[in-house]
Amino acid sequence: MKYTLTFNEEQLSIMEAALHAFARMQTGQFYIALESVIWDKKLYEKLNKTQQAWIDQLNVHEYTKMHGHTENGNIAWDIYQVLRHQAWLDRGSEPKNTVSDSVHKMGKEELPKIEVIT
């Protein structure tokens, strides 16, 4: 099945942030996933140090399992990239150093398509 979803620019931004966080969490990058919701720099640094201490407690096998690229994470990353790319196009393709003019597919699913309605 395929679905169509219509959303505005603000909703695009929220979905982009949510998918970015989910994809980062799938690879164990919790501090990056929470970057957009923790505005207190000291709290963010504490979280980063706490995560690192926790990771240091894991054995190699556990660490590898936690930091893997899951298929769900790859699909989320692909959707995030498509949304991010559209936001980049909507801004007039600026700044050029943050998003390329193409999306690199990581997951097994077909990339979603966005139709802009004006």
Number of C-alpha atoms within 10 A of each C-alpha: 2 4 5 8 6 10 12 9 11 9 11 17 15 11 17 21 18 16 21 23 24 21 25 22 18 21 18 20 17 17 21 15 21 19 15 12 11 14 10 10 10 10 11 17 13 13 17 18 13 13 15 12 11 10 15 11 10 12 9 11 8 11 14 13 12 17 14 12 17 15 15 15 22 21 21 23 24 25 25 25 23 21 22 22 20 21 18 18 13 12 10 10 16 12 10 10 7 10 17 14 11 9 16 12 16 16 18 11 13 11 16 14 11 12 9 10 7 3
